[in-house]
Amino acid sequence: MAGKKGGKGGNTAAAVWDIAKPIADGLGLKIWDVVFEKEGAMWYLRVFIDKEDGAVDMDDCENMTRPLSKALDDADPIEQNYMLEVGSPGLGRELRRPEHFEEFLECPVRIRYIRETDGKKEFIAILKGYTKDTVSVIAEEGDMEVKISDTAFIRLYDDDPDELFNDDDE
């Protein structure tokens, strides 16, 4: 059924997470996130993996993809055709889950609003806290509370931290 967001037994991303987690655990990896989204006419199932002891490499992605693909074929949690992608969340990884925010407290983040807010579309800040609805940050103008529902994304800031609040173009 094209366009259906949920697979058999509920939310597709949650079902895939449950299938992928034991595979990742067995490989010494962790699941960072699972995203099931439509781009154009195609559906993509993106499984982002991470490692405690270093960067994810192509071998990690391949070692995860093969058993995950088989397990997904066996469980068949997704009714429509899709493309499976397994990769690293990268340096500028998106923070979406409570454990992401917890892991990166006191770190710089890039926040982009859905719509311009207070004359800003995007800014850099230090993550100080979070709830399920808001993040607390210290931005150039001081302490702020940002509604997560107002953001397009919150990502780790992966540029030079010495230029954190420097808007000057070099």
Buried (B, 14 or more C-beta within 10 A) or exposed (E): EEEEEBBEEEBBBBBBBBBBBEBBEEBEBBBBBBBBEEEEEEBBBBBBBBBEEEEBEEEBBEBBBEBBEEBBEEBEBBEBEBEBEBBBBBEEBBBBEEEBBEEBEEEBBBBEBEEEBEEEEEBBBBBBEBEEEBBBBBBEEEEBEBEBEEBEBBBBBEEEEEEBEEEEEE
